[in-house]
Every structure is written in structure tokens, then in C-alpha cells.
């Protein structure tokens, strides 16, 4: 059940890694692939670090959206669909951090403090 509850975090990390890989940024892509491994530690700082990672990833999606809107406008191409999709991806990435607010995850990571 732990893996199922962490799927949003894993999916968000894979998606941002694919984004960086497609942009030709191999090192950030590799780093993003290692973040979900923190889920398997029971350190108290792991949820905080993953939350920061997910919020920064959501911000990267918004930054990418702004850049692409400029390119689309220069080309005279409709960009509303781009805004809808990337806003959704950014929102889903940010909301995946809420996984760590569930009772199961709080117990998992608070247990390491004792």
C-alpha cells in the first residue's frame, strides 16, 4: 500500500526528469530520478526535501509555460491549450506533495524520530 500512496510523487519525479532530458539537461534529469528513492528512507527530513523538490518542479513547469507562450505568440500559434495542459501538470506536481500530509506518511516518518 505504501507504493500506491507514493505514486503521485514518483510520477511527478519521472515527468520532470523527462522534461529535463528532452531539453538536453542530463544531470538535472538524473538528479530528478534519484529523488523518489528518498521515499524509502525513514528520515524526518525526507518528506521536507521531497516537498521542496515537488514545489520547485511545479515552478519549473510554470516557467516552461511562460517561455513556451512567448514562442507560441511569436509564431502566431494558439497557446491556450498549452496553458491548460502545463497548468494542470504544475498543479498535479504541487498537489502530489500532499501525500506527506496523510496519517500513514506522518506515522512512517515520525517513527524515525523516536
Residue frames as a rotation matrix with the C-alpha (Angstrom) as fourth column:
UNK 1
0.564 0.826 0.000 0.00
0.826 -0.564 0.000 0.00
0.000 0.000 -1.000 0.00
UNK 2
0.208 -0.581 -0.787 2.97
0.314 -0.723 0.616 2.32
-0.926 -0.375 0.032 0.56
UNK 3
-0.770 -0.537 0.345 3.92
0.462 -0.097 0.881 2.24
-0.440 0.838 0.323 -3.13
UNK 4
-0.118 0.813 0.570 0.37
0.939 -0.096 0.331 3.07
0.323 0.574 -0.752 -4.20
UNK 5
0.716 0.437 -0.544 0.21
0.632 -0.737 0.240 6.08
-0.296 -0.516 -0.804 -1.89
UNK 6
0.039 -0.791 -0.611 3.52
0.093 -0.606 0.790 7.40
-0.995 -0.088 0.049 -3.23
UNK 7
-0.028 -0.015 0.999 2.66
0.936 0.352 0.031 7.03
-0.352 0.936 0.004 -6.92
UNK 8
0.913 0.355 0.200 1.89
0.405 -0.843 -0.353 10.76
0.044 0.403 -0.914 -7.38
UNK 9
0.601 -0.766 -0.227 5.37
-0.408 -0.539 0.737 11.65
-0.687 -0.350 -0.637 -6.11
UNK 10
-0.202 -0.687 0.698 7.05
0.313 0.631 0.710 9.01
-0.928 0.362 0.087 -8.28
UNK 11
0.310 0.408 0.859 5.05
0.934 0.039 -0.355 10.02
-0.179 0.912 -0.369 -11.36
UNK 12
0.987 0.063 -0.146 5.82
0.053 -0.996 -0.074 13.72
-0.150 0.066 -0.987 -10.82
UNK 13
0.251 -0.967 -0.038 9.55
-0.341 -0.125 0.932 12.99
-0.906 -0.221 -0.362 -10.48
UNK 14
-0.227 -0.301 0.926 9.55
0.665 0.647 0.373 10.89
-0.712 0.700 0.054 -13.66
UNK 15
0.636 0.569 0.521 7.68
0.769 -0.414 -0.487 13.58
-0.062 0.710 -0.701 -15.55
UNK 16
0.888 -0.360 -0.285 10.06
-0.312 -0.929 0.200 16.38
-0.337 -0.089 -0.937 -14.56
UNK 17
-0.057 -0.925 0.376 13.03
-0.061 0.379 0.923 14.11
-0.996 0.030 -0.078 -15.31
UNK 18
0.032 0.146 0.989 11.62
0.912 0.400 -0.089 13.50
-0.409 0.905 -0.121 -18.80
UNK 19
0.947 0.321 0.005 11.16
0.305 -0.896 -0.323 17.26
-0.099 0.307 -0.946 -19.20
UNK 20
0.504 -0.830 -0.238 14.83
-0.521 -0.512 0.683 17.92
-0.689 -0.220 -0.691 -18.39
UNK 21
-0.202 -0.584 0.787 16.01
0.306 0.725 0.617 15.01
-0.930 0.365 0.032 -20.52
UNK 22
0.427 0.453 0.782 14.04
0.878 -0.001 -0.479 16.26
-0.216 0.891 -0.398 -23.53
UNK 23
0.991 -0.078 -0.105 15.57
-0.088 -0.991 -0.102 19.70
-0.096 0.110 -0.989 -23.01
UNK 24
0.522 -0.843 -0.127 19.03
0.141 0.232 -0.962 18.13
0.841 0.484 0.240 -23.15
UNK 25
0.049 -0.465 0.884 19.80
-0.880 -0.438 -0.182 18.66
0.472 -0.769 -0.431 -19.46
UNK 26
0.132 -0.026 -0.991 21.05
-0.034 0.999 -0.031 15.22
0.991 0.038 0.131 -18.49
UNK 27
-0.818 -0.534 -0.214 22.36
0.187 0.104 -0.977 16.00
0.544 -0.839 0.015 -14.99
UNK 28
-0.637 0.651 0.413 19.09
-0.764 -0.462 -0.450 17.54
-0.102 -0.602 0.792 -13.70
UNK 29
0.262 0.744 -0.614 17.21
-0.761 0.551 0.343 14.62
0.594 0.377 0.711 -15.24
UNK 30
-0.183 -0.417 -0.890 19.36
0.201 0.870 -0.449 12.10
0.962 -0.262 -0.075 -13.38
UNK 31
-0.969 -0.158 0.189 19.03
-0.128 -0.334 -0.934 14.04
0.211 -0.929 0.303 -10.12
UNK 32
-0.256 0.956 0.145 15.24
-0.963 -0.265 0.051 14.06
0.087 -0.126 0.988 -10.50
UNK 33
0.254 0.326 -0.911 15.27
-0.379 0.900 0.217 10.29
0.890 0.290 0.352 -10.94
UNK 34
-0.574 -0.565 -0.593 17.01
0.316 0.516 -0.796 9.84
0.756 -0.644 -0.118 -7.61
UNK 35
-0.672 0.320 0.667 14.55
-0.655 -0.677 -0.335 11.90
0.345 -0.662 0.665 -5.55
UNK 36
0.419 0.897 -0.138 11.88
-0.690 0.414 0.593 9.16
0.589 -0.154 0.793 -5.32
UNK 37
-0.026 -0.499 -0.866 14.48
0.296 0.824 -0.483 6.94
0.955 -0.269 0.126 -3.65
UNK 38
-0.826 -0.247 0.507 14.15
-0.334 -0.511 -0.792 9.19
0.455 -0.823 0.339 -0.61
UNK 39
0.182 0.974 0.134 10.70
-0.817 0.074 0.571 7.70
0.547 -0.213 0.810 -0.11
UNK 40
0.565 0.029 -0.825 12.32
0.114 0.987 0.113 4.50
0.817 -0.158 0.554 1.08
UNK 41
-0.698 -0.709 -0.099 14.25
0.250 -0.112 -0.962 6.17
0.671 -0.696 0.255 3.87
UNK 42
0.334 0.819 -0.467 12.58
0.803 0.012 0.596 6.88
0.493 -0.574 -0.654 7.17
UNK 43
-0.708 -0.647 -0.283 14.44
0.705 -0.627 -0.332 10.08
0.037 -0.435 0.900 7.88
UNK 44
0.077 0.766 -0.638 12.38
0.701 -0.497 -0.512 13.01
-0.709 -0.408 -0.576 9.15
UNK 45
-0.273 -0.269 -0.924 13.90
-0.273 -0.899 0.342 15.33
-0.922 0.346 0.172 6.56
UNK 46
-0.843 -0.098 0.529 12.91
0.411 0.517 0.751 13.17
-0.347 0.850 -0.396 3.57
UNK 47
0.122 0.946 0.302 9.31
0.976 -0.059 -0.210 14.47
-0.181 0.320 -0.930 3.28
UNK 48
0.516 0.023 -0.856 10.51
0.145 -0.988 0.061 18.05
-0.844 -0.156 -0.513 3.61
UNK 49
-0.529 -0.804 -0.270 13.14
-0.219 -0.178 0.959 17.61
-0.820 0.567 -0.082 0.94
UNK 50
-0.698 0.338 0.631 10.69
0.693 0.541 0.477 15.87
-0.180 0.770 -0.612 -1.39
UNK 51
0.419 0.873 -0.249 8.10
0.784 -0.486 -0.385 18.60
-0.458 -0.034 -0.888 -0.81
UNK 52
0.177 -0.453 -0.874 10.64
-0.229 -0.882 0.412 21.26
-0.957 0.127 -0.260 -1.74
UNK 53
-0.827 -0.501 0.253 11.62
0.067 0.359 0.931 19.23
-0.558 0.787 -0.264 -4.80
UNK 54
-0.312 0.791 0.525 7.98
0.934 0.356 0.019 18.92
-0.172 0.497 -0.851 -5.89
UNK 55
0.598 0.537 -0.594 7.23
0.464 -0.837 -0.290 22.61
-0.653 -0.102 -0.750 -5.39
UNK 56
-0.195 -0.741 -0.643 10.36
-0.369 -0.552 0.748 23.59
-0.909 0.383 -0.166 -7.34
UNK 57
-0.821 -0.036 0.570 9.31
0.437 0.602 0.668 21.16
-0.367 0.797 -0.479 -10.07
UNK 58
0.225 0.967 0.122 5.87
0.912 -0.165 -0.375 22.79
-0.343 0.196 -0.919 -10.21
UNK 59
0.464 -0.141 -0.874 7.57
-0.068 -0.990 0.124 26.18
-0.883 0.002 -0.469 -10.52
UNK 60
-0.671 -0.741 -0.004 9.72
-0.121 0.105 0.987 24.81
-0.731 0.663 -0.160 -13.37
UNK 61
-0.400 0.613 0.681 6.55
0.887 0.446 0.120 23.75
-0.230 0.652 -0.723 -15.21
UNK 62
0.647 0.658 -0.386 5.16
0.566 -0.753 -0.335 27.28
-0.511 -0.002 -0.859 -14.82
UNK 63
0.022 -0.736 -0.676 8.46
-0.297 -0.651 0.699 28.80
-0.955 0.186 -0.233 -16.01
UNK 64
-0.802 -0.298 0.518 8.42
0.317 0.523 0.792 26.50
-0.507 0.799 -0.325 -19.01
UNK 65
0.107 0.936 0.335 4.83
0.942 0.013 -0.335 27.51
-0.318 0.351 -0.881 -19.74
UNK 66
0.605 0.088 -0.791 5.76
0.075 -0.996 -0.054 31.21
-0.793 -0.027 -0.609 -19.77
UNK 67
-0.455 -0.850 -0.264 8.70
-0.310 -0.127 0.942 30.55
-0.835 0.511 -0.205 -22.12
UNK 68
-0.715 0.211 0.667 6.57
0.615 0.643 0.456 28.47
-0.332 0.736 -0.589 -24.46
UNK 69
0.423 0.886 -0.188 3.79
0.694 -0.451 -0.562 31.07
-0.583 0.107 -0.805 -24.50
UNK 70
0.211 -0.444 -0.871 6.33
-0.353 -0.865 0.356 33.57
-0.911 0.233 -0.340 -25.82
UNK 71
-0.825 -0.545 0.149 7.43
-0.105 0.407 0.907 31.17
-0.556 0.733 -0.393 -28.54
UNK 72
-0.348 0.783 0.516 3.85
0.869 0.476 -0.136 30.38
-0.352 0.401 -0.846 -29.49
UNK 73
0.545 0.574 -0.611 2.90
0.355 -0.818 -0.453 34.06
-0.760 0.030 -0.649 -29.64
UNK 74
-0.225 -0.722 -0.654 5.91
-0.473 -0.506 0.722 34.86
-0.852 0.472 -0.227 -31.85
UNK 75
-0.948 -0.147 0.282 4.89
0.127 0.637 0.760 32.07
-0.292 0.757 -0.585 -34.20
UNK 76
-0.564 0.802 -0.198 1.25
-0.819 -0.511 0.261 33.17
0.108 0.310 0.945 -34.18
UNK 77
-0.575 0.310 -0.757 0.12
0.086 0.943 0.321 29.78
0.814 0.120 -0.568 -32.92
UNK 78
0.460 0.786 0.413 -2.79
-0.442 -0.200 0.874 29.37
0.770 -0.585 0.255 -30.46
UNK 79
-0.569 -0.815 -0.109 -1.40
-0.219 0.278 -0.935 28.80
0.793 -0.508 -0.336 -26.96
UNK 80
0.066 0.680 0.730 -4.48
-0.954 -0.171 0.245 28.31
0.291 -0.713 0.638 -24.73
UNK 81
0.844 0.237 -0.481 -4.22
-0.171 0.969 0.178 24.51
0.508 -0.068 0.859 -24.86
UNK 82
-0.104 -0.969 -0.223 -0.57
0.295 0.184 -0.938 24.80
0.950 -0.164 0.266 -23.77
UNK 83
-0.531 -0.047 0.846 -1.62
-0.644 -0.627 -0.439 26.88
0.551 -0.778 0.302 -20.77
UNK 84
0.522 0.813 0.257 -4.32
-0.812 0.382 0.442 24.40
0.261 -0.439 0.860 -19.76
UNK 85
0.724 -0.267 -0.636 -2.02
0.157 0.962 -0.224 21.39
0.672 0.062 0.738 -20.02
UNK 86
-0.294 -0.952 -0.086 1.03
0.338 -0.020 -0.941 22.87
0.894 -0.306 0.327 -18.29
UNK 87
-0.307 0.287 0.907 -1.08
-0.816 -0.569 -0.096 24.48
0.489 -0.770 0.409 -15.57
UNK 88
0.769 0.636 -0.060 -2.60
-0.549 0.706 0.448 21.06
0.327 -0.312 0.892 -14.92
UNK 89
0.426 -0.707 -0.565 0.81
0.424 0.707 -0.565 19.40
0.799 0.001 0.601 -14.82
UNK 90
-0.547 -0.642 0.537 2.14
-0.127 -0.571 -0.811 22.07
0.827 -0.512 0.231 -12.48
UNK 91
0.051 0.676 0.735 -0.89
-0.935 -0.227 0.274 21.78
0.352 -0.701 0.620 -10.21
UNK 92
0.869 0.254 -0.425 -0.68
-0.165 0.958 0.234 17.98
0.466 -0.133 0.874 -10.14
UNK 93
-0.003 -0.956 -0.292 3.02
0.403 0.266 -0.876 18.16
0.915 -0.120 0.384 -9.29
UNK 94
-0.591 -0.195 0.783 2.43
-0.501 -0.672 -0.545 20.62
0.632 -0.715 0.299 -6.46
UNK 95
0.347 0.831 0.434 -0.53
-0.899 0.164 0.405 18.66
0.266 -0.531 0.805 -5.11
UNK 96
0.519 -0.202 -0.830 1.47
0.059 0.978 -0.200 15.44
0.852 0.055 0.520 -5.08
UNK 97
-0.624 -0.741 0.247 3.34
-0.153 -0.194 -0.969 16.91
0.766 -0.642 0.007 -2.10
UNK 98
0.007 0.724 0.690 0.12
-0.947 -0.217 0.237 16.49
0.322 -0.655 0.684 -0.12
UNK 99
0.393 0.042 -0.919 0.93
-0.037 0.999 0.030 12.78
0.919 0.022 0.394 0.08
UNK 100
-0.555 -0.754 -0.351 3.11
0.357 0.165 -0.919 13.63
0.751 -0.636 0.177 3.05
UNK 101
-0.627 0.415 0.660 0.17
-0.711 -0.650 -0.267 15.14
0.318 -0.637 0.702 4.94
UNK 102
0.331 0.765 -0.553 -1.64
-0.398 0.644 0.653 11.80
0.855 0.004 0.518 5.24
UNK 103
0.676 0.008 0.737 -1.69
-0.729 0.152 0.667 9.97
-0.107 -0.988 0.109 8.56
UNK 104
0.937 -0.321 0.142 0.12
0.335 0.938 -0.089 6.96
-0.104 0.131 0.986 7.12
UNK 105
0.347 -0.848 0.400 3.05
0.466 -0.214 -0.859 9.06
0.814 0.485 0.321 5.94
UNK 106
0.343 -0.195 0.919 3.16
-0.681 -0.726 0.100 11.11
0.648 -0.660 -0.382 9.14
UNK 107
0.860 0.002 0.510 3.41
-0.402 0.620 0.674 7.91
-0.315 -0.784 0.534 11.16
UNK 108
0.812 -0.569 0.133 6.04
0.551 0.670 -0.497 6.47
0.193 0.476 0.858 8.84
UNK 109
0.123 -0.824 0.554 8.34
0.344 -0.488 -0.802 9.45
0.931 0.289 0.224 9.10
UNK 110
0.402 0.037 0.915 7.64
-0.744 -0.569 0.350 10.38
0.534 -0.821 -0.201 12.73
UNK 111
0.999 -0.018 -0.041 8.59
0.036 0.868 0.495 6.87
0.026 -0.496 0.868 13.80
UNK 112
0.360 -0.931 0.061 12.17
0.643 0.200 -0.739 7.58
0.676 0.306 0.671 12.77
UNK 113
0.084 -0.301 0.950 12.32
-0.386 -0.888 -0.248 10.49
0.919 -0.346 -0.191 15.21
UNK 114
0.787 0.316 0.530 11.68
-0.600 0.191 0.777 8.26
0.144 -0.929 0.340 18.21
